[in-house]
Amino acid sequence: MKLYLLSLGAGALVGLIYSLINVRSPAPPLIALLGLLGMLGGEQVIPVATRLLSGTTLSAAWRDAHCTSHVFGILPGRQASEQARREPADTEEKRS
């Protein structure tokens, strides 16, 4: 959560500086955010489509491709659960 607040604070500070020197943001915020969302979504098309063609359901394909963590990042409060999920897989890989 601290990282999100620092990011928000940095953005607000840059916006304040832009306002003080009468400069507009380099890109319209909504268009820039939609472009980023499109890029993140587009990166997930091939992995999800591959899993769908192999016969899995959409929700299983989304989960198996780790789309949620890629698109949204690790959300606040989920760091511990994400780490716990990865540790058993890491130990299995070390054994083989």
C-alpha positions as CSV (number, residue, x, y, z in Angstrom):
1,M,0.0,0.0,0.0
2,K,2.9,2.3,0.8
3,L,4.2,2.0,-2.8
4,Y,0.7,3.0,-4.2
5,L,0.6,6.0,-1.9
6,L,4.1,7.1,-2.9
7,S,3.2,6.7,-6.6
8,L,0.1,8.8,-6.1
9,G,2.1,11.4,-4.2
10,A,4.7,11.6,-6.9
11,G,2.0,12.1,-9.5
12,A,0.4,14.8,-7.5
13,L,3.7,16.6,-7.1
14,V,4.4,16.5,-10.8
15,G,0.9,17.8,-11.5
16,L,1.5,20.6,-9.0
17,I,4.8,21.5,-10.7
18,Y,3.1,21.4,-14.2
19,S,0.4,23.7,-12.8
20,L,2.9,26.2,-11.4
21,I,4.8,26.5,-14.6
22,N,1.6,26.5,-16.8
23,V,2.4,23.3,-18.7
24,R,-0.1,20.8,-19.7
25,S,0.4,17.1,-19.2
26,P,2.3,15.6,-22.2
27,A,-0.6,13.2,-23.0
28,P,-4.3,13.4,-22.3
29,P,-4.7,11.2,-19.2
30,L,-7.7,9.2,-20.3
31,I,-6.2,8.4,-23.7
32,A,-2.8,7.5,-22.1
33,L,-4.5,5.2,-19.5
34,L,-6.6,3.5,-22.2
35,G,-3.5,2.9,-24.3
36,L,-1.7,1.3,-21.4
37,L,-4.8,-0.8,-20.6
38,G,-4.9,-2.0,-24.2
39,M,-1.2,-2.9,-24.1
40,L,-1.7,-5.0,-21.0
41,G,-4.8,-6.7,-22.3
42,G,-3.1,-7.3,-25.7
43,E,-0.2,-9.1,-24.0
44,Q,-2.7,-11.6,-22.6
45,V,-4.5,-12.5,-25.8
46,I,-2.0,-15.2,-27.0
47,P,-1.5,-17.0,-23.7
48,V,-5.2,-17.1,-22.9
49,A,-6.1,-18.1,-26.5
50,T,-3.6,-20.9,-26.5
51,R,-5.1,-22.3,-23.3
52,L,-8.7,-21.9,-24.6
53,L,-7.8,-23.8,-27.8
54,S,-6.4,-26.6,-25.7
55,G,-9.9,-26.9,-24.1
56,T,-9.7,-25.1,-20.8
57,T,-12.4,-22.7,-19.7
58,L,-11.9,-18.9,-19.9
59,S,-11.5,-18.5,-16.1
60,A,-9.0,-21.4,-15.9
61,A,-7.1,-20.0,-18.9
62,W,-7.0,-16.5,-17.3
63,R,-5.8,-18.0,-14.0
64,D,-3.2,-20.3,-15.6
65,A,-1.7,-17.5,-17.6
66,H,-1.4,-15.4,-14.4
67,C,-3.2,-12.5,-16.2
68,T,-4.6,-10.9,-13.0
69,S,-1.2,-10.4,-11.4
70,H,0.3,-9.2,-14.8
71,V,-2.5,-6.7,-15.6
72,F,-3.1,-5.4,-12.1
73,G,0.2,-6.1,-10.4
74,I,0.2,-7.6,-6.9
75,L,-2.7,-5.7,-5.2
76,P,-2.2,-4.4,-1.6
77,G,-2.7,-7.1,1.0
78,R,-2.0,-9.9,-1.5
79,Q,1.8,-9.9,-1.2
80,A,1.8,-12.6,1.5
81,S,-0.6,-14.9,-0.4
82,E,1.3,-14.5,-3.7
83,Q,4.6,-15.3,-1.9
84,A,3.1,-18.3,-0.2
85,R,1.7,-19.6,-3.5
86,R,5.1,-19.3,-5.2
87,E,7.2,-20.9,-2.5
88,P,5.9,-24.5,-2.9
89,A,6.5,-24.3,-6.7
90,D,10.0,-23.0,-6.1
91,T,10.9,-25.9,-3.7
92,E,9.5,-28.4,-6.2
93,E,11.7,-27.0,-9.0
94,K,14.8,-27.2,-6.8
95,R,14.1,-30.9,-6.1
96,S,14.0,-31.8,-9.8
